[in-house]
Amino acid sequence: MSEIKVRIGQQSAIKVKSTTTGVAGGSLSGLSDTDVSAVTNGSVLVYDANTDQWVATNTLTPGNSKNLDINGGSF
């Protein structure tokens, strides 16, 4: 893998080297905090605080409340 070069001030020097650990590539199913057992086309990952996991779902607001607030930030 190539090195990332950063120039700070007047000196050219390598400040950050890219490194890899483990096997290149991977999948979401390999993550310990991600449940993709029910993944289907169009699924998104939604965090479930009860299980401390990201869950693949097609329903953004599970349960009875059906409330969803989306904050897109300030521009």
VENRA-V487040 format. One record per residue. N is the residue number from 1. RES is the residue in one small letter. SS is DSSP state (helix for helix, strand for strand, loop for the rest). BURIAL is # if it has 16 or more other C-alpha atoms within 10 Angstrom, else .. D_LAST is the distance of its C-alpha to the last C-alpha in Angstrom with 1 decimal. Layout:
# VENRA-V487040
n: (N,N)
res: (RES,RES)
ss: (SS,SS)
burial: (BURIAL,BURIAL)
d_last: (D_LAST,D_LAST)
This chain:
# VENRA-V487040
n: (1,2,3,4,5,6,7,8,9,10,11,12,13,14,15,16,17,18,19,20,21,22,23,24,25,26,27,28,29,30,31,32,33,34,35,36,37,38,39,40,41,42,43,44,45,46,47,48,49,50,51,52,53,54,55,56,57,58,59,60,61,62,63,64,65,66,67,68,69,70,71,72,73,74,75)
res: (m,s,e,i,k,v,r,i,g,q,q,s,a,i,k,v,k,s,t,t,t,g,v,a,g,g,s,l,s,g,l,s,d,t,d,v,s,a,v,t,n,g,s,v,l,v,y,d,a,n,t,d,q,w,v,a,t,n,t,l,t,p,g,n,s,k,n,l,d,i,n,g,g,s,f)
ss: (loop,loop,loop,strand,strand,strand,strand,strand,loop,loop,strand,strand,strand,strand,strand,strand,loop,loop,loop,loop,loop,loop,loop,loop,loop,loop,loop,helix,helix,helix,loop,loop,loop,strand,strand,loop,loop,loop,loop,loop,loop,loop,loop,strand,strand,strand,strand,strand,loop,loop,loop,loop,strand,strand,strand,strand,strand,loop,loop,loop,loop,loop,loop,loop,loop,loop,loop,loop,loop,loop,loop,loop,loop,loop,loop)
burial: (.,.,.,.,.,.,.,.,.,.,.,.,.,.,.,.,.,.,.,.,.,.,.,.,.,.,.,.,.,.,.,.,.,#,#,#,.,.,.,.,.,.,.,#,#,#,#,.,.,.,.,.,#,#,#,#,#,#,.,.,.,.,.,.,.,.,.,.,.,.,.,.,.,.,.)
d_last: (36.3,35.2,34.1,30.7,31.2,29.0,29.7,29.1,30.5,33.6,35.1,34.7,35.3,34.3,32.1,31.1,33.4,32.3,34.7,35.3,37.2,38.9,38.9,36.4,34.5,34.7,33.6,31.6,35.0,36.1,33.6,35.2,32.3,31.6,33.7,33.7,37.1,36.0,33.6,33.8,32.0,28.4,28.3,25.3,25.5,25.0,25.8,28.9,29.2,32.9,33.9,31.3,30.8,28.3,30.0,29.8,29.7,29.0,28.4,25.1,26.5,30.0,32.4,32.9,29.7,27.6,24.4,21.2,17.8,14.8,11.6,8.9,6.7,3.8,0.0)
